[in-house]
């Protein structure tokens, strides 16, 4: 697992990206088009964490 990658749902500049930058300031924020891809990448170990809007 790469602890430096955190995925979020949305385009660069989205509120979810802002949340990643606040919660994980040293991590690379990785944009995803949909919720499912964020969940799948976390489950497979490709991302350390995922941030999605509720």
N, CA, C and O atoms as a CHARMM CRD file, in Angstrom:
* protein
*
  216
    1    1 UNK  N      0.84600  -1.18300   0.00000 PROA 1      0.00000
    2    1 UNK  CA     0.00000   0.00000   0.00000 PROA 1      0.00000
    3    1 UNK  C      0.88500   1.23700   0.00000 PROA 1      0.00000
    4    1 UNK  O      1.86100   1.31800   0.74600 PROA 1      0.00000
    5    2 UNK  N      0.53300   2.19400  -0.84200 PROA 2      0.00000
    6    2 UNK  CA     1.27700   3.44400  -0.91800 PROA 2      0.00000
    7    2 UNK  C      0.63000   4.46300   0.01300 PROA 2      0.00000
    8    2 UNK  O     -0.45000   4.97800  -0.27800 PROA 2      0.00000
    9    3 UNK  N      1.27600   4.74700   1.11200 PROA 3      0.00000
   10    3 UNK  CA     0.72700   5.65700   2.12900 PROA 3      0.00000
   11    3 UNK  C      0.75800   7.11100   1.69600 PROA 3      0.00000
   12    3 UNK  O      0.27500   7.97900   2.42300 PROA 3      0.00000
   13    4 UNK  N      1.31400   7.39200   0.53500 PROA 4      0.00000
   14    4 UNK  CA     1.40000   8.77600   0.08700 PROA 4      0.00000
   15    4 UNK  C      0.28500   9.15800  -0.87100 PROA 4      0.00000
   16    4 UNK  O      0.23100  10.30300  -1.32000 PROA 4      0.00000
   17    5 UNK  N     -0.61800   8.21800  -1.19900 PROA 5      0.00000
   18    5 UNK  CA    -1.70000   8.49200  -2.14200 PROA 5      0.00000
   19    5 UNK  C     -3.05900   8.42400  -1.45200 PROA 5      0.00000
   20    5 UNK  O     -3.39000   7.45300  -0.77200 PROA 5      0.00000
   21    6 UNK  N     -3.83200   9.48600  -1.65100 PROA 6      0.00000
   22    6 UNK  CA    -5.19900   9.54000  -1.13000 PROA 6      0.00000
   23    6 UNK  C     -6.10600   9.93100  -2.28800 PROA 6      0.00000
   24    6 UNK  O     -5.90000  10.96100  -2.93100 PROA 6      0.00000
   25    7 UNK  N     -7.10100   9.10800  -2.54300 PROA 7      0.00000
   26    7 UNK  CA    -8.02800   9.37500  -3.63600 PROA 7      0.00000
   27    7 UNK  C     -9.22000  10.18000  -3.17600 PROA 7      0.00000
   28    7 UNK  O     -9.61300  10.13300  -2.01000 PROA 7      0.00000
   29    8 UNK  N     -9.78500  10.91300  -4.10000 PROA 8      0.00000
   30    8 UNK  CA   -11.01200  11.65400  -3.81500 PROA 8      0.00000
   31    8 UNK  C    -11.90200  11.62500  -5.04000 PROA 8      0.00000
   32    8 UNK  O    -11.42600  11.44800  -6.16100 PROA 8      0.00000
   33    9 UNK  N    -13.19300  11.79900  -4.82400 PROA 9      0.00000
   34    9 UNK  CA   -14.15300  11.82800  -5.91900 PROA 9      0.00000
   35    9 UNK  C    -14.32200  13.28300  -6.33600 PROA 9      0.00000
   36    9 UNK  O    -14.65700  14.14200  -5.52100 PROA 9      0.00000
   37   10 UNK  N    -14.08600  13.54000  -7.60700 PROA 10     0.00000
   38   10 UNK  CA   -14.27600  14.88800  -8.13200 PROA 10     0.00000
   39   10 UNK  C    -13.12900  15.32800  -9.01100 PROA 10     0.00000
   40   10 UNK  O    -12.13800  14.61800  -9.17900 PROA 10     0.00000
   41   11 UNK  N    -13.28100  16.50000  -9.56300 PROA 11     0.00000
   42   11 UNK  CA   -12.27100  17.11700 -10.41100 PROA 11     0.00000
   43   11 UNK  C    -11.26600  17.86300  -9.54200 PROA 11     0.00000
   44   11 UNK  O    -11.58100  18.22000  -8.40700 PROA 11     0.00000
   45   12 UNK  N    -10.06400  18.10500 -10.05400 PROA 12     0.00000
   46   12 UNK  CA    -9.12200  18.93900  -9.31000 PROA 12     0.00000
   47   12 UNK  C     -9.77200  20.29400  -8.97700 PROA 12     0.00000
   48   12 UNK  O    -10.40000  20.92400  -9.82800 PROA 12     0.00000
   49   13 UNK  N     -9.60500  20.71600  -7.74000 PROA 13     0.00000
   50   13 UNK  CA   -10.22300  21.94600  -7.26800 PROA 13     0.00000
   51   13 UNK  C    -11.53800  21.72700  -6.53600 PROA 13     0.00000
   52   13 UNK  O    -12.10500  22.67200  -5.98800 PROA 13     0.00000
   53   14 UNK  N    -12.03300  20.48000  -6.52200 PROA 14     0.00000
   54   14 UNK  CA   -13.29100  20.16400  -5.83200 PROA 14     0.00000
   55   14 UNK  C    -13.11100  20.24900  -4.32000 PROA 14     0.00000
   56   14 UNK  O    -11.99100  20.20100  -3.81000 PROA 14     0.00000
   57   15 UNK  N    -14.22200  20.37400  -3.62000 PROA 15     0.00000
   58   15 UNK  CA   -14.17100  20.41200  -2.15900 PROA 15     0.00000
   59   15 UNK  C    -13.53300  19.15000  -1.58800 PROA 15     0.00000
   60   15 UNK  O    -12.86400  19.20900  -0.55600 PROA 15     0.00000
   61   16 UNK  N    -13.73000  18.02500  -2.23700 PROA 16     0.00000
   62   16 UNK  CA   -13.12600  16.77700  -1.76100 PROA 16     0.00000
   63   16 UNK  C    -11.60200  16.84100  -1.83400 PROA 16     0.00000
   64   16 UNK  O    -10.91900  16.31800  -0.95400 PROA 16     0.00000
   65   17 UNK  N    -11.06800  17.47700  -2.87100 PROA 17     0.00000
   66   17 UNK  CA    -9.62200  17.63800  -2.95400 PROA 17     0.00000
   67   17 UNK  C     -9.13100  18.54400  -1.82600 PROA 17     0.00000
   68   17 UNK  O     -8.08600  18.28500  -1.23000 PROA 17     0.00000
   69   18 UNK  N     -9.87700  19.59300  -1.53600 PROA 18     0.00000
   70   18 UNK  CA    -9.51800  20.49100  -0.42900 PROA 18     0.00000
   71   18 UNK  C     -9.48500  19.72100   0.88700 PROA 18     0.00000
   72   18 UNK  O     -8.60000  19.93900   1.71400 PROA 18     0.00000
   73   19 UNK  N    -10.44800  18.82100   1.08300 PROA 19     0.00000
   74   19 UNK  CA   -10.48100  18.00500   2.30200 PROA 19     0.00000
   75   19 UNK  C     -9.25000  17.11100   2.39000 PROA 19     0.00000
   76   19 UNK  O     -8.66100  16.97300   3.46300 PROA 19     0.00000
   77   20 UNK  N     -8.85300  16.50100   1.26700 PROA 20     0.00000
   78   20 UNK  CA    -7.64400  15.66600   1.24900 PROA 20     0.00000
   79   20 UNK  C     -6.44000  16.49900   1.67000 PROA 20     0.00000
   80   20 UNK  O     -5.64600  16.06900   2.50600 PROA 20     0.00000
   81   21 UNK  N     -6.30600  17.67400   1.10100 PROA 21     0.00000
   82   21 UNK  CA    -5.14900  18.52800   1.39800 PROA 21     0.00000
   83   21 UNK  C     -5.11800  18.96700   2.86100 PROA 21     0.00000
   84   21 UNK  O     -4.04100  19.13700   3.43400 PROA 21     0.00000
   85   22 UNK  N     -6.28700  19.15100   3.46700 PROA 22     0.00000
   86   22 UNK  CA    -6.35300  19.51100   4.89000 PROA 22     0.00000
   87   22 UNK  C     -6.04600  18.31900   5.79100 PROA 22     0.00000
   88   22 UNK  O     -5.32100  18.45700   6.77700 PROA 22     0.00000
   89   23 UNK  N     -6.59400  17.15000   5.45900 PROA 23     0.00000
   90   23 UNK  CA    -6.43500  15.96400   6.29800 PROA 23     0.00000
   91   23 UNK  C     -5.10100  15.24900   6.09600 PROA 23     0.00000
   92   23 UNK  O     -4.54700  14.67600   7.03400 PROA 23     0.00000
   93   24 UNK  N     -4.59500  15.28800   4.87000 PROA 24     0.00000
   94   24 UNK  CA    -3.37200  14.56300   4.50800 PROA 24     0.00000
   95   24 UNK  C     -2.43600  15.50600   3.74000 PROA 24     0.00000
   96   24 UNK  O     -2.23900  15.32300   2.53900 PROA 24     0.00000
   97   25 UNK  N     -1.86300  16.49900   4.40300 PROA 25     0.00000
   98   25 UNK  CA    -1.10400  17.53400   3.69400 PROA 25     0.00000
   99   25 UNK  C      0.12300  17.03200   2.93800 PROA 25     0.00000
  100   25 UNK  O      0.56000  17.68700   1.99300 PROA 25     0.00000
  101   26 UNK  N      0.68400  15.90200   3.32100 PROA 26     0.00000
  102   26 UNK  CA     1.87700  15.38200   2.65400 PROA 26     0.00000
  103   26 UNK  C      1.57800  14.34000   1.58300 PROA 26     0.00000
  104   26 UNK  O      2.49400  13.83300   0.93600 PROA 26     0.00000
  105   27 UNK  N      0.30400  14.02000   1.39400 PROA 27     0.00000
  106   27 UNK  CA    -0.07800  12.97200   0.44100 PROA 27     0.00000
  107   27 UNK  C     -0.37000  13.56000  -0.93100 PROA 27     0.00000
  108   27 UNK  O     -0.69200  14.74000  -1.06300 PROA 27     0.00000
  109   28 UNK  N     -0.25200  12.71800  -1.94300 PROA 28     0.00000
  110   28 UNK  CA    -0.67200  13.08300  -3.29400 PROA 28     0.00000
  111   28 UNK  C     -2.17500  12.87300  -3.39300 PROA 28     0.00000
  112   28 UNK  O     -2.67600  11.78800  -3.09800 PROA 28     0.00000
  113   29 UNK  N     -2.89000  13.91000  -3.80600 PROA 29     0.00000
  114   29 UNK  CA    -4.34300  13.83100  -3.97600 PROA 29     0.00000
  115   29 UNK  C     -4.63300  13.31900  -5.38300 PROA 29     0.00000
  116   29 UNK  O     -4.24400  13.94400  -6.37000 PROA 29     0.00000
  117   30 UNK  N     -5.32100  12.17400  -5.47100 PROA 30     0.00000
  118   30 UNK  CA    -5.59700  11.52100  -6.74600 PROA 30     0.00000
  119   30 UNK  C     -7.08700  11.63800  -7.06800 PROA 30     0.00000
  120   30 UNK  O     -7.92600  11.08100  -6.36000 PROA 30     0.00000
  121   31 UNK  N     -7.40900  12.36400  -8.14000 PROA 31     0.00000
  122   31 UNK  CA    -8.80100  12.57400  -8.53800 PROA 31     0.00000
  123   31 UNK  C     -9.39200  11.31100  -9.16400 PROA 31     0.00000
  124   31 UNK  O     -8.70500  10.57700  -9.87500 PROA 31     0.00000
  125   32 UNK  N    -10.67900  11.07000  -8.88900 PROA 32     0.00000
  126   32 UNK  CA   -11.43700   9.96700  -9.48700 PROA 32     0.00000
  127   32 UNK  C    -12.77500  10.52500  -9.96400 PROA 32     0.00000
  128   32 UNK  O    -13.35600  11.40100  -9.32300 PROA 32     0.00000
  129   33 UNK  N    -13.24700  10.02100 -11.07100 PROA 33     0.00000
  130   33 UNK  CA   -14.52100  10.50500 -11.61700 PROA 33     0.00000
  131   33 UNK  C    -15.71700  10.04400 -10.79300 PROA 33     0.00000
  132   33 UNK  O    -16.70200  10.77200 -10.67500 PROA 33     0.00000
  133   34 UNK  N    -15.64500   8.85800 -10.22700 PROA 34     0.00000
  134   34 UNK  CA   -16.79900   8.32500  -9.50900 PROA 34     0.00000
  135   34 UNK  C    -16.45000   7.77100  -8.15000 PROA 34     0.00000
  136   34 UNK  O    -15.28300   7.52800  -7.84000 PROA 34     0.00000
  137   35 UNK  N    -17.47000   7.57500  -7.34500 PROA 35     0.00000
  138   35 UNK  CA   -17.29100   7.02600  -6.00200 PROA 35     0.00000
  139   35 UNK  C    -16.74600   5.60800  -6.05200 PROA 35     0.00000
  140   35 UNK  O    -15.84200   5.25600  -5.29400 PROA 35     0.00000
  141   36 UNK  N    -17.29200   4.80200  -6.93900 PROA 36     0.00000
  142   36 UNK  CA   -16.91400   3.38800  -7.00700 PROA 36     0.00000
  143   36 UNK  C    -15.41200   3.21800  -7.24100 PROA 36     0.00000
  144   36 UNK  O    -14.79300   2.34000  -6.64000 PROA 36     0.00000
  145   37 UNK  N    -14.81900   4.04200  -8.10100 PROA 37     0.00000
  146   37 UNK  CA   -13.39500   3.89500  -8.37500 PROA 37     0.00000
  147   37 UNK  C    -12.53900   4.25200  -7.16500 PROA 37     0.00000
  148   37 UNK  O    -11.48000   3.66200  -6.95500 PROA 37     0.00000
  149   38 UNK  N    -12.99600   5.21500  -6.37200 PROA 38     0.00000
  150   38 UNK  CA   -12.27500   5.52700  -5.12700 PROA 38     0.00000
  151   38 UNK  C    -12.31600   4.30900  -4.20600 PROA 38     0.00000
  152   38 UNK  O    -11.28200   3.88100  -3.69300 PROA 38     0.00000
  153   39 UNK  N    -13.50700   3.75300  -3.99900 PROA 39     0.00000
  154   39 UNK  CA   -13.65700   2.58800  -3.12400 PROA 39     0.00000
  155   39 UNK  C    -12.84000   1.40000  -3.63900 PROA 39     0.00000
  156   39 UNK  O    -12.16500   0.72500  -2.86200 PROA 39     0.00000
  157   40 UNK  N    -12.90100   1.14900  -4.94200 PROA 40     0.00000
  158   40 UNK  CA   -12.16600   0.01800  -5.52100 PROA 40     0.00000
  159   40 UNK  C    -10.65500   0.17500  -5.34000 PROA 40     0.00000
  160   40 UNK  O     -9.96700  -0.79300  -5.01600 PROA 40     0.00000
  161   41 UNK  N    -10.13900   1.38300  -5.54500 PROA 41     0.00000
  162   41 UNK  CA    -8.69900   1.60100  -5.40900 PROA 41     0.00000
  163   41 UNK  C     -8.23200   1.47900  -3.95900 PROA 41     0.00000
  164   41 UNK  O     -7.12400   1.00500  -3.70800 PROA 41     0.00000
  165   42 UNK  N     -9.05500   1.89700  -3.01200 PROA 42     0.00000
  166   42 UNK  CA    -8.70900   1.71100  -1.59900 PROA 42     0.00000
  167   42 UNK  C     -8.74200   0.22500  -1.25500 PROA 42     0.00000
  168   42 UNK  O     -7.83600  -0.28200  -0.59300 PROA 42     0.00000
  169   43 UNK  N     -9.78100  -0.47000  -1.70100 PROA 43     0.00000
  170   43 UNK  CA    -9.92500  -1.89200  -1.39000 PROA 43     0.00000
  171   43 UNK  C     -8.79000  -2.73000  -1.98000 PROA 43     0.00000
  172   43 UNK  O     -8.37100  -3.72000  -1.38000 PROA 43     0.00000
  173   44 UNK  N     -8.29200  -2.33300  -3.15700 PROA 44     0.00000
  174   44 UNK  CA    -7.22300  -3.09700  -3.79800 PROA 44     0.00000
  175   44 UNK  C     -5.83600  -2.75100  -3.26600 PROA 44     0.00000
  176   44 UNK  O     -4.85700  -3.41300  -3.61000 PROA 44     0.00000
  177   45 UNK  N     -5.74700  -1.71300  -2.42700 PROA 45     0.00000
  178   45 UNK  CA    -4.46200  -1.30900  -1.87700 PROA 45     0.00000
  179   45 UNK  C     -3.72700  -0.27800  -2.70500 PROA 45     0.00000
  180   45 UNK  O     -2.59200   0.07300  -2.38200 PROA 45     0.00000
  181   46 UNK  N     -4.34200   0.21400  -3.76200 PROA 46     0.00000
  182   46 UNK  CA    -3.71000   1.22800  -4.59200 PROA 46     0.00000
  183   46 UNK  C     -3.66800   2.59800  -3.95700 PROA 46     0.00000
  184   46 UNK  O     -2.84300   3.43800  -4.31600 PROA 46     0.00000
  185   47 UNK  N     -4.56800   2.81900  -3.00700 PROA 47     0.00000
  186   47 UNK  CA    -4.61800   4.07400  -2.26600 PROA 47     0.00000
  187   47 UNK  C     -4.63200   3.76400  -0.77600 PROA 47     0.00000
  188   47 UNK  O     -5.17300   2.74500  -0.34700 PROA 47     0.00000
  189   48 UNK  N     -4.03400   4.65100   0.00400 PROA 48     0.00000
  190   48 UNK  CA    -4.06700   4.47900   1.45500 PROA 48     0.00000
  191   48 UNK  C     -5.44100   4.81100   2.02100 PROA 48     0.00000
  192   48 UNK  O     -5.94300   4.11000   2.90000 PROA 48     0.00000
  193   49 UNK  N     -6.04700   5.88200   1.51400 PROA 49     0.00000
  194   49 UNK  CA    -7.34500   6.36100   1.98900 PROA 49     0.00000
  195   49 UNK  C     -8.11800   6.92400   0.83100 PROA 49     0.00000
  196   49 UNK  O     -7.56200   7.18700  -0.23500 PROA 49     0.00000
  197   50 UNK  N     -9.41100   7.11200   1.04200 PROA 50     0.00000
  198   50 UNK  CA   -10.27200   7.76300   0.06700 PROA 50     0.00000
  199   50 UNK  C    -11.14600   8.78200   0.76200 PROA 50     0.00000
  200   50 UNK  O    -11.57000   8.57900   1.90000 PROA 50     0.00000
  201   51 UNK  N    -11.41200   9.87000   0.08100 PROA 51     0.00000
  202   51 UNK  CA   -12.30000  10.92900   0.59600 PROA 51     0.00000
  203   51 UNK  C    -13.42300  11.10400  -0.41200 PROA 51     0.00000
  204   51 UNK  O    -13.18000  11.36500  -1.59000 PROA 51     0.00000
  205   52 UNK  N    -14.66200  10.95600   0.06400 PROA 52     0.00000
  206   52 UNK  CA   -15.83000  11.12900  -0.80500 PROA 52     0.00000
  207   52 UNK  C    -16.85300  12.00600  -0.09100 PROA 52     0.00000
  208   52 UNK  O    -16.93000  11.98800   1.13700 PROA 52     0.00000
  209   53 UNK  N    -17.63400  12.76800  -0.84000 PROA 53     0.00000
  210   53 UNK  CA   -18.66500  13.60700  -0.22300 PROA 53     0.00000
  211   53 UNK  C    -19.84900  12.76500   0.23700 PROA 53     0.00000
  212   53 UNK  O    -20.18800  11.75600  -0.38100 PROA 53     0.00000
  213   54 UNK  N    -20.45500  13.18600   1.30600 PROA 54     0.00000
  214   54 UNK  CA   -21.67600  12.53000   1.80900 PROA 54     0.00000
  215   54 UNK  C    -22.83100  13.48500   1.73700 PROA 54     0.00000
  216   54 UNK  O    -23.94900  13.13100   2.11200 PROA 54     0.00000
